[in-house]
């Protein structure tokens, strides 16, 4: 079956972007594989940003609601976040290796029969699953985004009758 697939004509204009942090295999009409390895966040840097947002809000007299439990989220989810990052970092080189094999062979018509491409897609989906809602990696990324957003808002200045959620 694999030999039959490899005897098919190559699909033209496939673009391969393969690096230590990203794998993307695209043609003008089809996205085969696309995954970018997120940067690992630093716990102490997140906690510093949390304290900075808190200090900026207090200095501006902005009301603070602690309903998001940002600090507690960081503390409680950090071990699971670290484990997820380690798992992603161990799995990503396999995706890169498979993508390089796909690039060397090319993508042929009938790509549904390409076992190497299918294996690369499967790993990309496994990696993407770490980013799904409710997962520690997603929760920590959302905390980072929320802190960045609040820092920008507070840097522009908020009225003292505003409220932020931490």
Backbone as ProteinMPNN parsed JSONL, in Angstrom:
{"seq_chain_A": "XXXXXXXXXXXXXXXXXXXXXXXXXXXXXXXXXXXXXXXXXXXXXXXXXXXXXXXXXXXXXXXXXXXXXXXXXXXXXXXXXXXXXXXXXXXXXXXXXXXXXXXXXXXXXXXXXXXXXXXXXXXXXXXXXXXXXXXXXXXXXXXXXXXXXXXXXXXXXXXXXXXXXX", "coords_chain_A": {"N_chain_A": [[0.82, -1.192, 0.0], [1.906, 1.281, 0.856], [3.989, 1.567, -1.021], [2.483, 1.796, -3.352], [1.272, 4.236, -2.862], [3.516, 5.959, -2.841], [4.187, 5.884, -5.49], [2.438, 7.527, -6.738], [1.831, 10.777, -8.295], [3.629, 13.722, -7.168], [2.352, 16.225, -4.947], [2.234, 19.57, -5.771], [3.834, 22.668, -4.772], [3.971, 22.475, -1.965], [4.598, 23.688, 1.223], [7.078, 23.588, 3.603], [7.74, 24.157, 6.913], [9.964, 23.706, 9.227], [11.27, 23.621, 12.333], [13.036, 24.005, 15.476], [10.985, 24.658, 17.135], [8.626, 24.71, 15.753], [6.398, 23.102, 13.479], [5.174, 22.992, 10.306], [3.251, 22.027, 7.647], [2.056, 22.726, 4.642], [-0.093, 23.095, 1.822], [-1.263, 25.004, -1.005], [-4.011, 24.506, -0.839], [-4.469, 22.828, 1.311], [-3.96, 22.221, 4.741], [-1.723, 20.272, 6.251], [-0.172, 19.552, 8.562], [0.241, 21.384, 11.503], [1.855, 22.879, 14.055], [2.942, 24.729, 16.797], [5.317, 24.879, 19.229], [4.641, 25.962, 22.415], [6.181, 28.564, 24.383], [7.827, 27.841, 27.404], [6.56, 28.913, 30.418], [7.606, 30.953, 33.216], [7.355, 30.405, 36.6], [8.017, 32.125, 38.778], [8.27, 34.559, 37.441], [5.634, 34.927, 36.552], [4.322, 35.18, 39.025], [5.578, 37.52, 39.922], [4.578, 39.312, 38.034], [1.891, 39.179, 38.738], [2.008, 40.317, 41.327], [2.882, 42.854, 40.581], [0.714, 43.813, 39.036], [-1.216, 43.875, 41.047], [-0.065, 45.794, 42.793], [-0.03, 48.048, 41.081], [-2.778, 48.42, 40.658], [-3.688, 48.955, 43.255], [-2.255, 51.308, 43.761], [-3.511, 53.028, 41.997], [-5.985, 53.159, 43.063], [-7.898, 51.386, 42.236], [-10.598, 49.124, 42.364], [-10.435, 45.741, 43.516], [-11.204, 42.495, 42.661], [-11.083, 39.212, 43.713], [-11.942, 36.984, 42.331], [-11.047, 35.379, 40.222], [-8.966, 33.937, 41.197], [-6.18, 33.936, 40.621], [-3.53, 33.81, 41.688], [-3.699, 31.516, 43.307], [-4.381, 29.646, 41.359], [-2.019, 29.575, 39.836], [-0.226, 28.554, 41.76], [-1.433, 26.046, 42.451], [-1.755, 24.638, 40.024], [0.754, 24.506, 38.949], [2.649, 22.253, 39.223], [1.391, 20.306, 37.552], [1.351, 21.733, 35.178], [4.103, 21.991, 34.631], [4.728, 19.271, 34.244], [3.183, 18.75, 31.96], [4.449, 20.458, 30.135], [6.971, 19.243, 30.005], [6.268, 16.763, 28.908], [5.29, 17.61, 26.383], [7.634, 18.699, 25.327], [9.163, 16.428, 25.106], [7.753, 14.966, 23.225], [7.613, 16.568, 20.95], [10.107, 16.497, 19.384], [9.803, 14.048, 18.037], [7.654, 14.589, 16.333], [8.908, 16.502, 14.722], [10.912, 14.933, 13.553], [9.342, 13.11, 12.029], [8.126, 14.936, 10.303], [10.323, 15.815, 8.848], [10.887, 13.463, 7.484], [8.577, 13.265, 5.912], [8.947, 15.54, 4.359], [11.271, 14.814, 2.955], [10.34, 12.683, 1.416], [8.213, 13.832, 0.159], [4.834, 14.904, -0.508], [2.364, 13.005, -1.845], [-0.258, 12.583, -4.323], [-3.268, 11.268, -3.031], [-2.77, 11.343, -0.362], [-3.974, 10.451, 1.916], [-3.258, 7.862, 2.287], [-0.698, 7.975, 3.215], [1.4, 6.834, 5.531], [3.42, 7.863, 7.159], [2.898, 10.608, 7.196], [0.374, 10.475, 8.392], [1.104, 9.551, 10.937], [2.56, 11.77, 11.82], [0.517, 13.688, 11.885], [-1.068, 12.597, 13.899], [0.594, 12.86, 16.159], [0.807, 15.652, 16.217], [-1.838, 16.288, 16.843], [-1.98, 15.137, 19.384], [-0.177, 16.791, 20.732], [-1.497, 19.249, 20.458], [-3.671, 18.786, 22.061], [-2.875, 19.357, 24.637], [-3.357, 22.005, 24.885], [-6.058, 22.369, 25.125], [-9.121, 23.574, 26.571], [-9.458, 23.704, 30.119], [-7.262, 22.163, 30.644], [-4.115, 22.054, 32.392], [-1.96, 23.419, 31.083], [-3.301, 25.149, 29.364], [-4.794, 26.652, 31.199], [-2.771, 27.98, 32.675], [-1.61, 29.444, 30.605], [-3.765, 31.129, 30.026], [-3.887, 32.583, 32.404], [-1.46, 33.959, 32.212], [-2.019, 35.508, 29.928], [-4.197, 37.04, 30.912], [-2.91, 38.496, 32.955], [-1.094, 40.001, 31.417], [-2.884, 41.526, 29.902], [-4.159, 43.006, 31.954], [-1.952, 44.414, 32.97], [-1.372, 46.083, 30.78], [-3.764, 47.592, 30.66], [-3.754, 48.862, 33.168], [-1.394, 50.305, 32.944], [-2.127, 52.244, 31.14], [-3.848, 53.563, 32.703], [-6.548, 53.534, 34.915], [-9.842, 54.47, 35.977], [-10.68, 55.247, 39.371], [-13.092, 54.161, 40.043], [-13.31, 51.836, 38.682], [-13.09, 48.238, 38.371], [-10.978, 45.415, 38.745], [-10.384, 41.963, 38.047], [-8.751, 39.468, 39.784]], "CA_chain_A": [[0.0, 0.0, 0.0], [2.799, 2.438, 0.93], [4.68, 1.692, -2.307], [1.507, 2.322, -4.309], [1.123, 5.663, -2.562], [4.727, 6.678, -3.256], [4.27, 5.924, -6.956], [1.545, 8.595, -7.207], [2.534, 12.05, -8.529], [3.792, 14.621, -6.021], [1.549, 17.448, -4.868], [3.138, 20.713, -5.955], [3.731, 23.879, -3.947], [3.869, 22.197, -0.533], [5.547, 24.504, 1.979], [7.5, 22.928, 4.84], [8.432, 24.98, 7.897], [10.342, 22.758, 10.269], [12.316, 24.189, 13.184], [13.064, 23.416, 16.814], [9.783, 25.031, 17.879], [7.436, 24.728, 14.908], [6.276, 22.237, 12.311], [4.037, 23.364, 9.486], [3.271, 21.461, 6.301], [0.872, 23.311, 4.016], [-0.14, 23.335, 0.382], [-2.214, 26.114, -1.186], [-5.398, 24.118, -0.538], [-4.581, 21.911, 2.441], [-3.033, 22.273, 5.863], [-1.521, 18.891, 6.671], [0.272, 19.543, 9.955], [0.649, 22.699, 11.986], [1.975, 22.944, 15.511], [4.025, 25.555, 17.324], [5.579, 24.558, 20.63], [4.586, 27.182, 23.217], [7.299, 28.819, 25.294], [7.577, 27.448, 28.794], [6.463, 30.085, 31.277], [8.359, 30.9, 34.466], [6.452, 30.606, 37.736], [8.378, 33.327, 39.535], [7.947, 35.726, 36.607], [4.171, 35.098, 36.609], [3.982, 35.699, 40.35], [6.023, 38.922, 39.951], [3.596, 40.078, 37.252], [0.696, 39.242, 39.579], [2.258, 41.321, 42.371], [2.963, 44.14, 39.897], [-0.664, 44.22, 38.72], [-1.843, 44.185, 42.33], [0.488, 47.067, 43.266], [-0.5, 49.116, 40.188], [-4.201, 48.63, 40.918], [-3.813, 49.617, 44.564], [-1.733, 52.671, 43.631], [-4.494, 53.825, 41.255], [-7.255, 53.118, 43.784], [-8.827, 50.525, 41.499], [-11.148, 48.036, 43.168], [-9.878, 44.445, 43.126], [-11.986, 41.301, 42.964], [-10.197, 38.046, 43.659], [-12.78, 35.871, 41.884], [-10.35, 34.499, 39.276], [-8.025, 33.129, 41.974], [-5.0, 33.806, 39.766], [-2.363, 33.35, 42.449], [-3.953, 30.131, 43.7], [-4.307, 28.84, 40.137], [-0.595, 29.385, 39.526], [0.369, 27.672, 42.778], [-1.994, 24.698, 42.442], [-1.606, 23.954, 38.739], [2.129, 24.544, 38.438], [3.263, 20.93, 39.004], [0.79, 19.687, 36.364], [1.82, 22.516, 34.03], [5.488, 21.579, 34.373], [4.686, 17.912, 33.688], [2.671, 18.862, 30.589], [5.522, 21.053, 29.32], [7.993, 18.214, 29.794], [5.722, 15.789, 27.96], [5.282, 18.245, 25.053], [9.01, 18.851, 24.874], [9.653, 15.093, 24.743], [6.996, 14.495, 22.066], [7.828, 17.423, 19.78], [11.158, 16.021, 18.47], [9.262, 12.968, 17.192], [6.903, 15.268, 15.271], [9.886, 17.109, 13.828], [11.538, 13.832, 12.818], [8.387, 12.631, 11.037], [7.948, 15.999, 9.31], [11.499, 15.776, 7.967], [10.698, 12.307, 6.598], [7.549, 13.648, 4.936], [9.576, 16.49, 3.431], [12.205, 14.073, 2.099], [9.554, 11.855, 0.489], [7.207, 14.634, -0.513], [3.446, 14.478, -0.328], [1.845, 12.529, -3.127], [-1.714, 12.489, -4.42], [-3.704, 10.121, -2.24], [-2.038, 11.494, 0.901], [-4.677, 9.735, 2.973], [-2.563, 6.59, 2.457], [0.667, 8.225, 3.685], [1.489, 6.4, 6.923], [4.311, 8.765, 7.898], [2.124, 11.838, 7.393], [-0.669, 10.16, 9.376], [1.751, 9.495, 12.254], [2.876, 13.153, 12.176], [-0.753, 14.326, 12.25], [-1.488, 12.06, 15.193], [1.414, 13.5, 17.201], [0.404, 17.064, 16.277], [-3.103, 16.327, 17.582], [-1.657, 14.87, 20.789], [0.424, 18.008, 21.255], [-2.535, 20.28, 20.522], [-4.594, 18.454, 23.15], [-2.401, 20.003, 25.857], [-3.829, 23.389, 24.876], [-7.511, 22.405, 25.242], [-9.674, 24.179, 27.773], [-9.487, 22.868, 31.308], [-5.959, 21.532, 30.855], [-3.228, 22.965, 33.12], [-1.189, 24.287, 30.183], [-4.219, 26.188, 28.884], [-5.132, 27.518, 32.329], [-1.621, 28.834, 32.974], [-1.503, 30.389, 29.482], [-4.823, 32.127, 30.208], [-3.447, 33.439, 33.502], [-0.431, 34.835, 31.649], [-2.708, 36.461, 29.061], [-4.959, 37.956, 31.767], [-1.969, 39.409, 33.608], [-0.591, 40.933, 30.393], [-3.978, 42.451, 29.59], [-4.329, 43.903, 33.094], [-0.787, 45.309, 33.015], [-1.561, 47.116, 29.745], [-4.862, 48.469, 31.063], [-3.322, 49.676, 34.298], [-0.35, 51.222, 32.475], [-2.843, 53.368, 30.519], [-4.558, 54.232, 33.789], [-7.975, 53.247, 35.065], [-10.526, 55.28, 36.979], [-10.752, 54.578, 40.676], [-14.362, 53.446, 40.19], [-13.21, 50.587, 37.919], [-12.713, 47.048, 39.14], [-10.304, 44.359, 38.0], [-10.502, 40.641, 38.675], [-7.497, 38.717, 39.897]], "C_chain_A": [[0.866, 1.259, 0.0], [3.541, 2.642, -0.392], [3.753, 2.218, -3.385], [1.347, 3.829, -4.13], [2.321, 6.448, -3.089], [4.89, 6.727, -4.775], [3.322, 6.975, -7.552], [2.344, 9.872, -7.443], [2.585, 12.899, -7.257], [2.807, 15.783, -6.104], [2.527, 18.61, -4.921], [2.851, 21.819, -4.944], [3.478, 23.592, -2.47], [4.967, 22.99, 0.17], [5.803, 23.818, 3.316], [8.222, 23.945, 5.709], [8.713, 24.063, 9.079], [11.507, 23.358, 11.049], [12.267, 23.498, 14.542], [11.819, 23.741, 17.629], [8.504, 24.966, 17.048], [7.534, 23.715, 13.771], [5.009, 22.66, 11.582], [4.241, 22.776, 8.095], [1.953, 21.869, 5.659], [1.024, 23.288, 2.499], [-1.146, 24.461, 0.19], [-3.648, 25.761, -0.776], [-5.555, 23.297, 0.732], [-3.523, 22.205, 3.493], [-2.889, 20.866, 6.4], [-1.179, 18.803, 8.153], [0.662, 20.965, 10.326], [0.667, 22.675, 13.508], [3.174, 23.802, 15.867], [4.14, 25.276, 18.812], [5.561, 25.849, 21.454], [5.828, 27.323, 24.095], [6.888, 28.397, 26.698], [7.596, 28.726, 29.64], [7.241, 29.858, 32.566], [7.433, 31.265, 35.626], [6.76, 31.896, 38.478], [8.074, 34.601, 38.747], [6.434, 35.986, 36.614], [3.748, 35.685, 37.954], [4.428, 37.149, 40.514], [5.031, 39.802, 39.195], [2.296, 40.229, 38.032], [0.867, 40.336, 40.639], [2.324, 42.725, 41.775], [1.568, 44.672, 39.569], [-1.374, 44.645, 39.999], [-1.371, 45.547, 42.844], [0.002, 48.233, 42.402], [-1.971, 49.445, 40.467], [-4.402, 49.366, 42.242], [-3.349, 51.066, 44.481], [-2.729, 53.587, 42.908], [-5.85, 53.856, 41.947], [-8.318, 52.294, 43.091], [-9.3, 49.411, 42.423], [-10.635, 46.695, 42.617], [-10.819, 43.34, 43.592], [-11.053, 40.101, 42.786], [-10.933, 36.798, 43.166], [-12.082, 34.92, 40.922], [-9.331, 33.592, 39.969], [-6.721, 32.888, 41.205], [-3.807, 33.25, 40.536], [-2.522, 31.876, 42.84], [-3.869, 29.194, 42.494], [-2.857, 28.547, 39.78], [0.009, 28.358, 40.484], [-0.116, 26.226, 42.632], [-1.719, 23.94, 41.149], [-0.162, 23.844, 38.261], [2.768, 23.163, 38.264], [2.705, 20.221, 37.758], [1.222, 20.416, 35.096], [3.233, 22.096, 33.647], [5.54, 20.189, 33.738], [4.208, 17.945, 32.241], [3.734, 19.45, 29.662], [6.6, 20.024, 29.012], [7.525, 17.172, 28.786], [5.707, 16.352, 26.539], [6.691, 18.314, 24.484], [9.647, 17.513, 24.511], [9.0, 14.596, 23.454], [7.314, 15.29, 20.795], [8.956, 16.948, 18.862], [10.7, 14.88, 17.556], [8.44, 13.56, 16.044], [7.859, 15.872, 14.255], [10.549, 16.05, 12.95], [10.61, 13.314, 11.706], [8.166, 13.673, 9.934], [9.126, 16.038, 8.341], [11.423, 14.585, 7.006], [9.671, 12.62, 5.517], [8.152, 14.582, 3.901], [10.495, 15.76, 2.463], [11.465, 13.254, 1.044], [8.628, 12.685, -0.382], [5.821, 14.11, -0.201], [2.893, 14.185, -1.71], [0.323, 12.599, -3.124], [-2.141, 11.191, -3.741], [-3.046, 10.134, -0.872], [-2.731, 10.805, 2.072], [-4.007, 8.388, 3.26], [-1.129, 6.748, 2.972], [0.748, 7.932, 5.185], [2.363, 7.325, 7.759], [3.59, 10.079, 8.182], [1.027, 11.616, 8.43], [-0.084, 10.114, 10.789], [2.101, 10.907, 12.736], [1.61, 13.893, 12.61], [-1.203, 13.877, 13.637], [-0.707, 12.714, 16.336], [1.049, 14.969, 17.336], [-0.908, 17.215, 17.044], [-2.876, 16.065, 19.067], [-1.071, 16.122, 21.443], [-0.619, 19.107, 21.428], [-3.5, 20.03, 21.681], [-4.165, 19.073, 24.475], [-2.947, 21.417, 25.988], [-5.344, 23.492, 25.039], [-7.942, 23.008, 26.568], [-9.722, 23.192, 28.924], [-8.185, 22.153, 31.593], [-5.039, 22.53, 31.56], [-2.443, 23.914, 32.205], [-2.055, 25.435, 29.675], [-4.549, 27.171, 30.007], [-3.998, 28.476, 32.672], [-1.421, 29.85, 31.855], [-2.56, 31.485, 29.602], [-4.476, 33.09, 31.331], [-2.413, 34.437, 32.985], [-1.061, 35.915, 30.767], [-3.467, 37.491, 29.898], [-4.047, 38.963, 32.451], [-1.414, 40.427, 32.618], [-1.643, 41.989, 30.067], [-4.166, 43.469, 30.712], [-3.163, 44.882, 33.226], [-0.938, 46.44, 32.003], [-2.658, 48.106, 30.143], [-4.431, 49.397, 32.186], [-2.228, 50.664, 33.902], [-0.98, 52.442, 31.802], [-3.597, 54.182, 31.565], [-6.036, 53.906, 33.764], [-8.563, 54.195, 36.098], [-10.628, 54.505, 38.278], [-12.09, 53.874, 40.887], [-14.401, 52.172, 39.347], [-12.849, 49.443, 38.855], [-12.007, 46.066, 38.205], [-10.493, 43.048, 38.761], [-9.158, 39.945, 38.638], [-7.777, 37.332, 40.41]], "O_chain_A": [[0.605, 2.195, -0.756], [3.702, 3.778, -0.836], [4.173, 2.996, -4.241], [1.293, 4.589, -5.097], [2.15, 7.493, -3.716], [5.66, 7.541, -5.284], [3.403, 7.275, -8.743], [3.417, 10.045, -6.864], [1.712, 12.811, -6.394], [2.474, 16.259, -7.189], [3.526, 18.628, -4.201], [1.775, 21.887, -4.351], [2.833, 24.391, -1.792], [6.126, 22.963, -0.245], [4.874, 23.508, 4.061], [9.215, 24.532, 5.279], [7.809, 23.697, 9.83], [12.588, 23.577, 10.503], [11.539, 22.522, 14.727], [11.613, 23.166, 18.698], [7.411, 25.148, 17.584], [8.597, 23.503, 13.187], [3.92, 22.685, 12.155], [5.268, 22.999, 7.453], [0.88, 21.425, 6.068], [2.124, 23.442, 1.966], [-1.824, 24.839, 1.146], [-4.414, 26.649, -0.403], [-6.68, 23.09, 1.186], [-2.35, 22.409, 3.181], [-3.843, 20.318, 6.954], [-1.82, 18.068, 8.904], [1.327, 21.661, 9.559], [-0.36, 22.479, 14.158], [4.266, 23.636, 15.325], [3.173, 25.422, 19.559], [6.378, 26.739, 21.218], [6.442, 26.333, 24.494], [5.743, 28.581, 27.111], [8.54, 29.513, 29.574], [7.501, 28.72, 32.957], [6.803, 32.323, 35.615], [5.854, 32.676, 38.772], [7.666, 35.608, 39.327], [6.005, 37.138, 36.676], [2.909, 36.585, 38.007], [3.742, 37.933, 41.171], [4.684, 40.893, 39.646], [1.667, 41.287, 37.994], [-0.015, 41.174, 40.825], [1.869, 43.683, 42.399], [1.278, 45.846, 39.799], [-2.059, 45.668, 40.022], [-2.184, 46.362, 43.28], [-0.341, 49.29, 42.93], [-2.355, 50.614, 40.505], [-5.204, 50.297, 42.324], [-3.974, 51.954, 45.061], [-2.781, 54.786, 43.182], [-6.772, 54.514, 41.465], [-9.51, 52.483, 43.333], [-8.513, 48.829, 43.168], [-10.43, 46.542, 41.413], [-11.181, 43.266, 44.766], [-10.322, 40.015, 41.799], [-10.582, 35.68, 43.545], [-12.483, 33.761, 40.812], [-8.887, 32.597, 39.395], [-6.225, 31.762, 41.15], [-3.149, 32.317, 40.075], [-1.583, 31.09, 42.715], [-3.349, 28.084, 42.599], [-2.506, 27.411, 39.461], [0.673, 27.413, 40.059], [0.684, 25.291, 42.681], [-1.476, 22.733, 41.175], [0.114, 23.161, 37.275], [3.386, 22.922, 37.227], [3.458, 19.61, 37.001], [1.436, 19.79, 34.059], [3.523, 21.871, 32.472], [6.307, 19.958, 32.803], [4.76, 17.25, 31.388], [3.898, 18.99, 28.532], [7.086, 19.946, 27.884], [8.288, 16.749, 27.918], [6.07, 15.653, 25.593], [6.914, 18.024, 23.309], [10.571, 17.467, 23.698], [9.631, 13.88, 22.677], [7.285, 14.741, 19.693], [8.783, 16.989, 17.644], [11.167, 14.768, 16.423], [8.522, 13.083, 14.912], [7.635, 15.76, 13.05], [10.726, 16.251, 11.748], [11.05, 13.106, 10.576], [8.034, 13.318, 8.763], [8.942, 16.27, 7.146], [11.844, 14.686, 5.853], [9.866, 12.283, 4.35], [7.901, 14.437, 2.704], [10.497, 16.06, 1.269], [11.921, 13.147, -0.094], [8.297, 12.305, -1.505], [5.664, 13.001, 0.309], [2.952, 15.016, -2.616], [-0.307, 12.664, -2.068], [-1.477, 10.161, -3.854], [-2.791, 9.082, -0.286], [-2.114, 10.602, 3.118], [-4.168, 7.834, 4.347], [-0.424, 5.755, 3.146], [0.229, 8.691, 6.004], [2.082, 7.549, 8.936], [3.668, 10.601, 9.294], [0.78, 12.49, 9.261], [-0.713, 10.589, 11.734], [1.957, 11.211, 13.92], [1.628, 14.639, 13.59], [-1.663, 14.685, 14.444], [-1.287, 13.078, 17.36], [0.986, 15.486, 18.451], [-1.073, 18.164, 17.81], [-3.506, 16.697, 19.915], [-1.427, 16.467, 22.57], [-0.618, 19.814, 22.436], [-4.079, 20.973, 22.219], [-5.002, 19.293, 25.351], [-2.993, 21.964, 27.09], [-5.872, 24.603, 25.087], [-7.213, 22.954, 27.558], [-9.989, 22.005, 28.737], [-8.014, 21.592, 32.675], [-5.17, 23.735, 31.347], [-2.284, 25.091, 32.53], [-1.586, 26.568, 29.569], [-4.58, 28.382, 29.787], [-4.238, 29.655, 32.931], [-1.095, 31.005, 32.128], [-2.279, 32.647, 29.308], [-4.741, 34.288, 31.224], [-2.488, 35.627, 33.29], [-0.689, 37.086, 30.845], [-3.387, 38.688, 29.623], [-4.369, 40.149, 32.521], [-1.28, 41.603, 32.956], [-1.343, 43.179, 29.969], [-4.316, 44.662, 30.45], [-3.367, 46.05, 33.557], [-0.671, 47.601, 32.311], [-2.496, 49.315, 29.981], [-4.719, 50.593, 32.149], [-2.148, 51.753, 34.471], [-0.439, 53.545, 31.881], [-3.938, 55.343, 31.338], [-6.69, 53.991, 32.725], [-7.858, 54.667, 36.99], [-10.657, 53.274, 38.287], [-12.22, 53.072, 41.811], [-15.43, 51.497, 39.305], [-12.371, 49.651, 39.97], [-12.38, 45.906, 37.042], [-10.732, 43.043, 39.969], [-8.515, 39.848, 37.593], [-6.852, 36.536, 40.577]]}, "name": "protein", "num_of_chains": 1, "seq": "XXXXXXXXXXXXXXXXXXXXXXXXXXXXXXXXXXXXXXXXXXXXXXXXXXXXXXXXXXXXXXXXXXXXXXXXXXXXXXXXXXXXXXXXXXXXXXXXXXXXXXXXXXXXXXXXXXXXXXXXXXXXXXXXXXXXXXXXXXXXXXXXXXXXXXXXXXXXXXXXXXXXXX"}
